[in-house]
Amino acid sequence: MYRKFTAEFVFNGHKILPGTPVVVTDSAGTIIDVVEGQDAGDGIEVFQGMLTPGFVNAHCHLELSHLKGMIPANTGLVSFVQQVMSNRACSAEQKQEAMMTADAAMYAAGIVAVGDICNTADSITVKNQSKIHWHNFVEVSGFVDAKAQQRLDEMKKVYDQFQVANPGKGNTTFSPHAPYSVSKTLFQLLNDATAGQLITIHNQECAAENHLYQQKTGDFLSLYKNFGIDISVFEPTGKTSFQSWLPMFSGAQSILAVHNTFIDIEDLTFFKNLSKPVEVYYCICINANKHIEQITPPLELMMKHNCNMVIGTDSLASNYQLDILEEIKAIQQETNLPLTELLQWATLNGARALQMEDKIGSFEKGKKPGIVLIEELTGLQAGPQSFSRRIL
Ligand SMILES: [Zn+2]
């Protein structure tokens, strides 16, 4: 049994297709072909708006879903991190309920795959029942260098639970939390533990992260003091955080760098001039940046440097919804980038970043990318009323 779909516009993961394209799938949603309307026969389902392959949310923290609306906006990252750490506790039932609601909302709005940060095994049950693909990044942090091995061993227990459960049938890999929360020895242990794998890291989410590495100054010193973390052995590198941590990964990892709010031209030039090329994808979580720091990443600069761009929602602690089209709308407000460019970030680029390109990301034969309808477009841009929903 075939199904056939068309709309005013059909975006296939690369571009808007000319003519009258019809996407043909089998009953399970696998793409059979994309053909011209005159060759499609009857039984075509016709929609108003734009069809696109399912979205990839490259950065989320499903397990923080119960923090929705609990952390005030505009506090800055250092205060935000402290509030997340002290507000994490809540009943197991409430957590499960919040994660189930968030999973269902993501699916309904067209998200087919998520790169998800895991500090605990809390999300396994929801992911086992989810219709979304998951890559689980088991996050490791610890700025006290002497405890590096102990921190990795602790997270190995979480990692093993994900390996056994294999929720979402996706991969599970270790990942460093952020440059300000991972010590030098822990970076080295993670480099050894993740050779050849996909990892992620929160990168340059605030200016203080650069100040820490450049001069051992700035807001993070007070965070360490508040948590009683002794950083006397930390030595500044004199370089930005990006230029300090990136060379620590020498094992052919593919790296998903998230936020990049304070990345600059020197960082991007440094990357371009690396003697040994590294695969880096840059994830933008613009609504979270606005929520926490009221600042947006240098998108046009990153485009000029041909960065591989993808989109994430971050968590409900720092966002009002986990909705990729809402992220696209927020990016459109800051830039003149065309919708098709941003849709490619959200579909094909995201699939490549999560190494799921063989299954999702575009309307190509044999893939099962999901079909999403964007309604209430303003011409070829997403306007304030636009919304997305999964139709297959
Ligand atoms: Zn995050």
Boltz pocket constraint, residues with backbone or C-beta under 6 A from the ligand:
constraints:
  - pocket:
      binder: B
      contacts: [[A, 59], [A, 60], [A, 61], [A, 117], [A, 202], [A, 258], [A, 314], [A, 315]]
      max_distance: 6.0
